[in-house]
Amino acid sequence: MLVSAKTHNCFFLYFAAKVTRRSSLKPNITKENPTRMTSSHTDCHYCLQSLRGKKYTLREENAYCVRCYDSLFANPCEECKQPIGCDSKDLAYKGRHWHERCFKCAKCSRSLVEKPFAAKDELLLCTECYSDEYSSKCFHCQKTIMPGSRKTEFKGSSWHESCFVCQYCRQPLGTKPLITKDNENYCVPCFEKQFAHHCYSCKKVITSGGVTYRDQPWHKECFVCAGCKTQLSGQKFISKDENPYCVDCFSNLYAKKCAACKKPITALGSAKFVSFEERQWHGECFNCTKCSISLVGRGFLTWQDGVFCHECGSAS
């Protein structure tokens, strides 16, 4: 805290009855224009009392006796409410004034002259008292963060600037990007080195999000269809030879076609399908060609490209 101190110069005024030849002072006096000491030089500017043999103070080139100066211009002390006279040191802080003897800690009463202090609710406190009452504790070392010292605020807690460091390399974090794990803070390079997963596809660090496929981590943007390269995160997909495919690509490239509806048979939708000789059907499509009854789990007959239940096949 910055405190300004001001003292006033008080003088004694003496006049000799006359100037002798032995005096080194030689006023410029001529017979035609004699110079006389006027009352403005020898009297108080306010009460007009003589200042001869008395202390006085100059203000804006005017002389004032001590009594008038104190009543007109002296600042009242914040502590004792008495004027701070011209013969006293005036200590000022944010427009408030104190006698030197009154400038002390509001709690322990120790002098604050030329010492660091803090202000709280218009009270002046020494650093020890302020720390005991108001200072926060460092989250790392649990010691008091002294007023005026540098500190860092993070997630509602306070650190000494020297305590807010990377848990691994111990370098100050300051305002650098950081990642928190298990209540410990790490700079990004150290976190990536120690904990981060690397994408199975591009081999780069996965800093957030990501997906897991076959027990391997992937960036969302790297987990794409092996055919059309469309992102598969959040989408249905099918695996073939350890590669993921969107439903359309898998159907076009690998899926068998239903002998009835001609659509691809995939693992999606109905999981049941029927295979007979070189033909396949969706479970719901494996019906008698004539009466349309389901043939799933039943005996059937074939004739040319059709499949028939026993009744329809026998009638044919």
N, C-alpha and C positions, 0 to 999 in steps of 0.2 A: 504494500500500500504506500502511496506517495503522500507524504505530509510536508507541507511547507511551513517554514519557521521564519518569523519576521521580528526584528527588533527595531526600536525607534531610537534615534540619536537624541539625547538630551544634552543641552549645552548650559554653561554658566556665562552670564553676560556681565562684564566688568567695564567700567568707564573711568578713566583718569580725569581729574579736574582740568588738566591742561597737558599738552604735549611739550616736553622739554627738548632742548637741543640734543641731549644724550639719547633720546628715543630713536630707534631705527625706523619707526613708522613716521612717514612724512606725508600727511594729507595734502592734497593739491588745493590750497586755499589762496585766493587772491583778494586784494583789497576791494576790487570792483565787484566781485561775485563771491562773497563769503559763503562757505558750505556749513550748514548746521545739521546736527543729528535731529531727525524729526521723531515724533511719537510713534510713527509706523515702524521704526527700527528698534525702538527701546521699550515699547508697550505691547502687551498681549493684544493680538488682533481681535479677540472676542470681548474680553472684559475691560480692556484698555488699562489694566493695572501695569505698573512699571515692572520690567523684567530685570532691573539692575540687581545683581547679586543673587539671582534666582535661576533655577533650571527652566529651560524652555525647549520647545520642539518646533521644527520647521515643517510646514505642510504647504505645498504649492507656493513656496517662497514667502509665506506668512508665518510669523512667529506666534506661538501659543504658550501660555503657561501650562504647566503639567495638569493642573486641575481642570482647566477649560478643555485641553486636548482630550483628556480621559473622558470627560462628560460628553464631548461632541463626537469623538471618532473612535474611541476604544470599543472593541468587540466584547460582548459578554461571554464569559466562559461557559461552555456546555455543561460542565460538572458543578461548579460552585455558584454559577449565575452572576459572579462579580465581574466588573470590567477588567479587561486585560490592559493594564496601564502601559504607558510608553516606556517605562523602565523594566518591563517584563517581556519575556519571549512569548510570542503568539504562535501556537501550533494549530494549523488549519488542515481540515480534511473534508472534502466535499461540501464546502460552504459552512462548516461548523468550526468552532474555535475553542481552544483549551489553554489554560495556564500550563506551563511545563510540569508543574507539580501535580496537576489534575489529570494529565494525560496517562491513564492507567487502565489495566484490564478490568472490565466490569465484574468479573467473577473472583479473581484471586488478588486484585488490587495491585499487582506488580506494575511498575512503570513500563510504558510502551515506547518511551523516547528512544529513538534510533534502533528500534527492534521491529521485526516483522509482526504483523497482527492481521486479524480478519474482522470483518463487520458482519453482524447478524442482527436483523430487526433493530437497526440503529444503535446496537451495542457494540463496543469495541472489545475484542477478546484477544489475548495472546494466543499464539499458535497451539500451545499445549492444551489450553482450556477449550479452544474451538474444536480441536481434534477429538477430545474426550466427549464433547457434546454432540457434534454434528458430522464429523468426517466419516466417509464410508470406508469399509474394509476391502482390501484387495481380495478378489475371489481366489487367487492362486496362493498367496502367502499368508492371507488373513491378518496382515498388519495394516495399521491405519494409513490412509492416503493423506498426507499432510497438505494443508491449504497452500495453494500456489504451485504444488508439484504437478507434473504432467501425468495424466491418467487416460485410460481408454475405456469407453463404455461399449458393451457388447451383450446383447440378449438380456438387458436389464441388470447386468452386473458390472462392477468396476474392477479394473486392473491397474496396478502400477504399469507405466509404459514399459519398464524393463522386465516385467513379469508376463506381459502379453506376447508370448513367443510361440513358435512352432514346437510342438511336443517332440518332434523327431530331430530336426537340425538345430533347434534352439535359437534360430534367427528371429529378430523382432518382426511381428506381423504388421504392425502399424495399420495402414489402410489397404494392405494387399488382399486379394481374394483368398478366402480360407474355407476349409471344410471341417465340420465338427463331427467327431466320432467318439461315442462313450464319454461325453463331456470333456474331451480333449480336442484342442484346436491344432490343425495342421495346415501348412502352406500347400498349395495345389500340387507342386512337383513331388513333395514328400508323401502326400496322401496317395497319389497315383502310383508311386513306387512301392508303397507298403500295402495298400488295400485294394486299389481299383482293379476291376475286371477288364480284360482286353477282348475286344470283339473277335469272334471266331473268323469272321469274313475279312475285315480290313486290318485287324491286329492293333487297332488304336484303342485308347482308354475309353471306357464307358463311364462318363461322369454322372449321368442321371438316366433313369428309366431303363430301357433295354428289355429284351425278351430272352427266354431260355428255350433252346431247341436241341434235343438229344444231349441234355446236360451240358450244353455249351452256351455261353453268353453271346448275344448279338445286339448291335445297335438296331433300333426299330427301323431306321432307314436302310440298314444293310440286310435285313431279313426280308428277302423278296422272292418272288416266284422264279424258279430256274428257267422257266420258259419265256414269259413276257416281261419279267423284272418288275412287276407290280408289287408294292409293299403288302406283306401278308399279316402284319401286326393287327390283331383284332378281327381277322378274316378267317373263314374256313379254308383249309388247305389239306392236301394229301401228299404223303411221302412216297417217293419212288427212288430206289437205289440211294437212300440217305439224302436225297434232295427234295426240298419242298416245292409243290406246284399248286397254283390256284386251281379251283375246280374246273374251269374252262380249259386250261392248258392240259391238265391231266386227262380230261375227257377226250380232247382232240388227239392227244399223243398216244395214250396207253389204254384207255377204257374200252372194254368190249361193248358191242352194240346189242341192244335187246332185239331178239328175233321178231318180237311182236310190234313194239312201238318205235324201234330203230334208234332210240335215244341211248346215250352212254350209260353203262352200269358202273356206278362208283360206290365207294364205301359210305357216301352221304345219302341222306334220305332213307329209303328202305335198305336195311342191311342184308335182307334175304335175296338170294337170286338162285336160279335153277340152271344147271348146265347139263345138256344131254348131247352126246356125240360132239359135234363142232358148234353147237348153238347154245346161246345163253338167253335167259329171260329174267326180267325183274320178277320178284315174287308175285307182285300184284298183276303182272301181265301174263303169267303162265296159266292160261285159261283154255277151255275147250274151244276149238275154232268154230264149232257149230252152235252150242248152247251157252257158251261163255262161262260155264261153271268153273270155279278154281280147281286146278289140278294139283295144287301143292299138297303133298302128303298122300296123294291118291294114285292109283294105277292109271295108265293112259296108253293110248295107241297112237301111232304115227301113220300118216298117209301123205306121201309127197311132202309138201312143206307144212302141213297142218298137224296139230296134235288134238286128240279127241278123247273124251271120256269113254268108258266102256260101252255105255248105252248108245252114244252117237256113233262110235266107231263100229259097233256091231251092226247097227242099222245101215251103215254105209256099205 
